Amino acid sequence: MREIWVTSSFDGTGQPSLFYHPGCGRVPLVVGLHTWSFSRDNQTENYLPLCRKYGWALLLPEFRGPNLAANLYSGLACGSRAVRQDIADAVKHVTANFSIDPGNVFLLGCSGGGQAALLAALFAPELYRAVDVWCPVTDLTAWHDFLLRTKQHYAKDIEACLGGTPVQKPEEYLRRSPASVPDALAKLRLSLHHGRHDTIVPYEQSLALVQKLERHAPESFYFDFFDGGHEQFPAHSFEWFARLAGVGDTARRISG
Protein backbone atom coordinates (compact mmCIF):
# COMPACT_ATOMS: atom_id res chain seq x y z
CA MET A 1 0.00 0.00 0.00
CA ARG A 2 1.06 3.58 -0.52
CA GLU A 3 0.21 6.72 1.41
CA ILE A 4 -1.45 9.47 -0.58
CA TRP A 5 -2.37 13.03 0.40
CA VAL A 6 -5.48 14.83 -0.77
CA THR A 7 -6.31 18.49 -0.26
CA SER A 8 -9.53 18.79 1.72
CA SER A 9 -12.30 20.84 0.13
CA PHE A 10 -13.44 21.60 3.67
CA ASP A 11 -10.47 23.58 4.95
CA GLY A 12 -7.64 23.25 2.41
CA THR A 13 -5.52 20.99 4.61
CA GLY A 14 -3.69 17.94 3.31
CA GLN A 15 -5.36 14.73 4.49
CA PRO A 16 -3.73 11.28 4.32
CA SER A 17 -5.15 8.00 3.07
CA LEU A 18 -3.70 4.57 2.40
CA PHE A 19 -4.24 3.28 -1.12
CA TYR A 20 -3.69 -0.01 -2.92
CA HIS A 21 -4.16 -0.76 -6.62
CA PRO A 22 -3.47 -4.21 -8.09
CA GLY A 23 -2.10 -2.66 -11.27
CA CYS A 24 -4.24 -4.74 -13.60
CA GLY A 25 -6.42 -2.19 -15.35
CA ARG A 26 -9.76 -0.65 -14.47
CA VAL A 27 -10.99 -2.29 -11.25
CA PRO A 28 -13.65 -1.88 -8.54
CA LEU A 29 -12.72 0.13 -5.45
CA VAL A 30 -13.49 -0.67 -1.82
CA VAL A 31 -13.48 2.34 0.51
CA GLY A 32 -12.80 1.00 4.02
CA LEU A 33 -13.37 3.25 7.01
CA HIS A 34 -11.53 2.89 10.30
CA THR A 35 -13.34 2.13 13.55
CA TRP A 36 -14.15 4.51 16.40
CA SER A 37 -10.84 4.50 18.29
CA PHE A 38 -8.33 4.07 15.50
CA SER A 39 -6.77 5.67 12.42
CA ARG A 40 -6.58 4.85 8.73
CA ASP A 41 -4.47 1.69 9.03
CA ASN A 42 -6.63 -0.32 11.44
CA GLN A 43 -8.60 -2.20 8.77
CA THR A 44 -5.63 -3.03 6.54
CA GLU A 45 -5.36 -6.65 7.71
CA ASN A 46 -9.10 -7.20 7.27
CA TYR A 47 -9.58 -5.65 3.83
CA LEU A 48 -6.27 -5.78 1.94
CA PRO A 49 -6.07 -9.60 1.58
CA LEU A 50 -9.61 -9.63 0.19
CA CYS A 51 -8.85 -6.86 -2.30
CA ARG A 52 -5.82 -8.85 -3.44
CA LYS A 53 -7.99 -11.96 -3.77
CA TYR A 54 -10.53 -10.20 -5.98
CA GLY A 55 -8.02 -7.98 -7.79
CA TRP A 56 -9.64 -4.76 -6.54
CA ALA A 57 -8.34 -1.43 -5.30
CA LEU A 58 -8.57 -0.36 -1.65
CA LEU A 59 -8.80 3.14 -0.16
CA LEU A 60 -8.44 3.70 3.60
CA PRO A 61 -9.08 7.40 4.40
CA GLU A 62 -8.00 9.03 7.64
CA PHE A 63 -11.02 11.39 7.94
CA ARG A 64 -9.61 13.34 10.92
CA GLY A 65 -8.54 10.36 12.98
CA PRO A 66 -10.03 8.50 15.94
CA ASN A 67 -13.15 9.71 17.74
CA LEU A 68 -11.28 10.14 21.00
CA ALA A 69 -10.82 12.99 23.44
CA ALA A 70 -7.06 12.43 23.06
CA ASN A 71 -7.22 13.28 19.35
CA LEU A 72 -6.02 16.87 18.86
CA TYR A 73 -8.60 17.20 16.07
CA SER A 74 -11.46 15.55 17.95
CA GLY A 75 -13.82 18.44 17.17
CA LEU A 76 -13.46 17.63 13.47
CA ALA A 77 -13.85 13.87 13.92
CA CYS A 78 -16.97 11.76 14.58
CA GLY A 79 -19.06 12.39 11.49
CA SER A 80 -18.48 16.13 11.14
CA ARG A 81 -18.80 17.96 7.81
CA ALA A 82 -15.00 17.70 7.55
CA VAL A 83 -15.19 13.90 7.85
CA ARG A 84 -17.79 13.62 5.09
CA GLN A 85 -15.92 15.98 2.80
CA ASP A 86 -12.57 14.26 3.38
CA ILE A 87 -13.99 10.87 2.42
CA ALA A 88 -15.64 12.25 -0.71
CA ASP A 89 -12.46 14.12 -1.68
CA ALA A 90 -10.33 10.98 -1.30
CA VAL A 91 -12.72 8.88 -3.39
CA LYS A 92 -12.87 11.51 -6.13
CA HIS A 93 -9.08 11.81 -6.12
CA VAL A 94 -8.37 8.12 -6.65
CA THR A 95 -11.12 7.64 -9.23
CA ALA A 96 -9.73 10.58 -11.20
CA ASN A 97 -6.07 9.64 -10.95
CA PHE A 98 -6.01 5.84 -10.99
CA SER A 99 -7.62 3.14 -13.10
CA ILE A 100 -10.87 2.67 -11.13
CA ASP A 101 -14.30 1.56 -12.31
CA PRO A 102 -16.48 4.44 -10.98
CA GLY A 103 -19.60 2.30 -11.33
CA ASN A 104 -18.28 -0.18 -8.78
CA VAL A 105 -17.16 1.81 -5.76
CA PHE A 106 -18.17 0.14 -2.50
CA LEU A 107 -18.22 1.68 1.00
CA LEU A 108 -17.53 -0.49 4.05
CA GLY A 109 -17.39 0.34 7.76
CA CYS A 110 -17.81 -1.21 11.21
CA SER A 111 -18.77 0.46 14.52
CA GLY A 112 -17.67 4.11 14.31
CA GLY A 113 -16.67 3.33 10.74
CA GLY A 114 -20.24 2.27 10.15
CA GLN A 115 -21.48 5.65 11.36
CA ALA A 116 -18.96 7.37 9.07
CA ALA A 117 -19.94 5.17 6.12
CA LEU A 118 -23.63 6.01 6.45
CA LEU A 119 -22.92 9.73 6.77
CA ALA A 120 -20.46 9.66 3.86
CA ALA A 121 -22.99 7.87 1.67
CA LEU A 122 -25.68 10.39 2.56
CA PHE A 123 -23.28 13.23 1.77
CA ALA A 124 -22.32 11.95 -1.70
CA PRO A 125 -24.58 9.02 -2.66
CA GLU A 126 -23.64 9.29 -6.32
CA LEU A 127 -20.15 8.00 -5.56
CA TYR A 128 -21.12 4.56 -4.28
CA ARG A 129 -22.64 1.42 -5.79
CA ALA A 130 -23.42 0.00 -2.33
CA VAL A 131 -22.78 0.51 1.38
CA ASP A 132 -22.17 -2.27 3.91
CA VAL A 133 -22.08 -1.53 7.65
CA TRP A 134 -21.50 -3.70 10.70
CA CYS A 135 -22.59 -2.86 14.27
CA PRO A 136 -22.88 0.82 13.33
CA VAL A 137 -23.37 3.76 15.66
CA THR A 138 -26.53 5.34 14.26
CA ASP A 139 -28.01 7.37 17.14
CA LEU A 140 -25.43 9.26 19.20
CA THR A 141 -27.94 10.46 21.80
CA ALA A 142 -29.23 6.96 22.49
CA TRP A 143 -25.71 5.55 22.48
CA HIS A 144 -24.47 8.23 24.89
CA ASP A 145 -27.27 7.29 27.30
CA PHE A 146 -26.41 3.59 26.97
CA LEU A 147 -22.71 4.28 27.60
CA LEU A 148 -23.47 6.23 30.77
CA ARG A 149 -25.70 3.43 32.06
CA THR A 150 -23.08 0.78 31.30
CA LYS A 151 -20.18 2.98 32.50
CA GLN A 152 -18.16 2.89 29.28
CA HIS A 153 -15.53 5.51 28.46
CA TYR A 154 -16.84 6.28 24.98
CA ALA A 155 -19.37 8.77 26.41
CA LYS A 156 -16.57 11.22 27.23
CA ASP A 157 -15.15 10.79 23.75
CA ILE A 158 -18.48 11.68 22.18
CA GLU A 159 -18.69 14.80 24.36
CA ALA A 160 -15.16 15.83 23.34
CA CYS A 161 -15.96 15.43 19.64
CA LEU A 162 -19.36 17.13 19.72
CA GLY A 163 -18.56 19.83 22.27
CA GLY A 164 -20.81 18.69 25.09
CA THR A 165 -23.59 16.36 26.17
CA PRO A 166 -26.83 15.68 24.25
CA VAL A 167 -28.56 18.24 26.47
CA GLN A 168 -25.94 20.87 25.69
CA LYS A 169 -25.59 20.11 21.95
CA PRO A 170 -28.82 18.44 20.80
CA GLU A 171 -28.61 19.68 17.20
CA GLU A 172 -25.01 18.47 16.82
CA TYR A 173 -25.93 14.99 18.09
CA LEU A 174 -28.81 14.89 15.64
CA ARG A 175 -26.69 16.13 12.74
CA ARG A 176 -24.12 13.37 13.21
CA SER A 177 -26.64 10.55 13.76
CA PRO A 178 -27.59 8.72 10.55
CA ALA A 179 -30.84 7.52 12.15
CA SER A 180 -32.13 11.10 12.09
CA VAL A 181 -32.70 10.91 8.31
CA PRO A 182 -34.24 7.49 7.58
CA ASP A 183 -35.94 8.80 4.45
CA ALA A 184 -32.54 9.58 2.90
CA LEU A 185 -30.99 6.30 4.07
CA ALA A 186 -33.87 4.40 2.48
CA LYS A 187 -32.69 5.59 -0.94
CA LEU A 188 -29.28 3.89 -0.61
CA ARG A 189 -28.34 0.35 -1.60
CA LEU A 190 -27.52 -0.60 1.97
CA SER A 191 -26.75 -3.77 3.89
CA LEU A 192 -26.68 -3.61 7.70
CA HIS A 193 -25.42 -6.30 10.09
CA HIS A 194 -25.46 -6.32 13.89
CA GLY A 195 -24.44 -8.88 16.49
CA ARG A 196 -27.29 -9.88 18.80
CA HIS A 197 -24.87 -9.96 21.76
CA ASP A 198 -23.09 -6.65 21.11
CA THR A 199 -22.23 -5.04 24.48
CA ILE A 200 -20.63 -1.90 23.01
CA VAL A 201 -23.24 -0.71 20.51
CA PRO A 202 -26.47 -2.56 21.40
CA TYR A 203 -28.27 -4.27 18.54
CA GLU A 204 -31.46 -2.44 19.57
CA GLN A 205 -29.96 0.67 17.98
CA SER A 206 -29.91 -1.01 14.56
CA LEU A 207 -33.33 -2.59 15.18
CA ALA A 208 -34.79 0.88 15.76
CA LEU A 209 -33.19 2.08 12.52
CA VAL A 210 -34.53 -0.90 10.58
CA GLN A 211 -38.04 -0.10 11.79
CA LYS A 212 -37.67 3.53 10.71
CA LEU A 213 -36.31 2.58 7.30
CA GLU A 214 -39.07 0.09 6.59
CA ARG A 215 -41.63 2.88 6.94
CA HIS A 216 -40.04 4.50 3.88
CA ALA A 217 -40.36 1.39 1.69
CA PRO A 218 -36.67 1.02 0.74
CA GLU A 219 -36.00 -0.93 -2.45
CA SER A 220 -32.43 -2.02 -1.71
CA PHE A 221 -32.09 -2.33 2.06
CA TYR A 222 -30.99 -5.59 3.66
CA PHE A 223 -30.39 -6.39 7.32
CA ASP A 224 -28.90 -9.25 9.28
CA PHE A 225 -28.96 -9.75 13.05
CA PHE A 226 -26.36 -12.45 13.59
CA ASP A 227 -25.26 -14.63 16.48
CA GLY A 228 -22.28 -12.61 17.63
CA GLY A 229 -21.05 -9.47 19.32
CA HIS A 230 -19.32 -6.27 18.25
CA GLU A 231 -17.64 -7.74 15.18
CA GLN A 232 -17.71 -8.01 11.42
CA PHE A 233 -17.14 -10.61 8.71
CA PRO A 234 -15.40 -8.82 5.83
CA ALA A 235 -15.50 -11.83 3.52
CA HIS A 236 -19.30 -11.65 3.60
CA SER A 237 -19.16 -7.99 2.56
CA PHE A 238 -16.83 -8.73 -0.34
CA GLU A 239 -19.07 -11.56 -1.53
CA TRP A 240 -21.98 -9.12 -1.72
CA PHE A 241 -19.87 -6.53 -3.53
CA ALA A 242 -18.69 -9.23 -5.97
CA ARG A 243 -22.27 -10.23 -6.80
CA LEU A 244 -23.13 -6.59 -7.50
CA ALA A 245 -20.03 -6.26 -9.67
CA GLY A 246 -21.02 -9.38 -11.59
CA VAL A 247 -18.21 -11.57 -10.28
CA GLY A 248 -19.84 -14.92 -9.53
CA ASP A 249 -22.59 -15.85 -7.08
CA THR A 250 -22.14 -18.31 -4.23
CA ALA A 251 -25.88 -18.54 -3.49
CA ARG A 252 -27.75 -21.79 -4.23
CA ARG A 253 -31.46 -21.71 -4.96
CA ILE A 254 -33.70 -24.32 -3.35
CA SER A 255 -37.18 -25.60 -4.13
CA GLY A 256 -39.97 -27.03 -2.02
C-alpha positions, 0 to 999 in steps of 0.5 A: 500500500502507498500513502497518498495526500489529498487536499480537503475541500473543507479547509484546504488541509492535506489529508492522508489515506492509504491506497492499494491498486493491483495494477491490472487495469480498471478495477472496482474500489473498496473504501474501508473506514476505520473504527471509532478508536483508531486511524486509517491503518486499522482495517488493513489486515481485514480488507487488503487480503480480500482486495488482493484476492478479488483484484480490486483497489482499496482506499483507507481514508483518515477522515480526521482520525479516531473519535477520541478525546485524546485526538487533537482534532477531535472536534473535526472527527466523529461524522463532522462535515470535515469527515464527510468531505474528506472521504468524498475528496479521497474517493474523487481523487483516486477515481480521477487519478487511478484506473478505477471503475467508478460504477463499482465503488463500495463503501464499508465500515464497522462500529464508528466506521459504520457511522462514518460510512452512512454519513459519507454515503448520505453526503455523496450518494452518487459516488457509491454502488453499495454501502455495507455496515457492521454494528454501526453507531446510528443514534449518538444520543441513544448511544451516549445514554447507553454508555453512561448506564453501562459505564463505558468511556466512549461517552466522554469521547463523544462529548469531546468530539461534539462539544458537550452532552446531548442536552448541551448540543442536541442539534449536533448529536442529531446532525451526526446521527444517521438515524435522524434521516431514515428517508434519505438512508432508504434511498441507498443500496444498503446492507446492515449487520449487527451482532445480537450480543453486542455489548458496546453498541447494542443491537437495539440501535440497529433494530430501531433504525430498521423499523424507521427505514421500513416505513419509507419502503426502501427498495435495496435495504438488507439487514442481518442480526447475527449470532455474535457481538461487536464484530464483522465478517469482511469476507461476507461484505466482499461476496456481496460486492462481488455479486453486484459487480457481476463476479460470480454468485455463491448462493444456491437456490432451493425448491420445495 
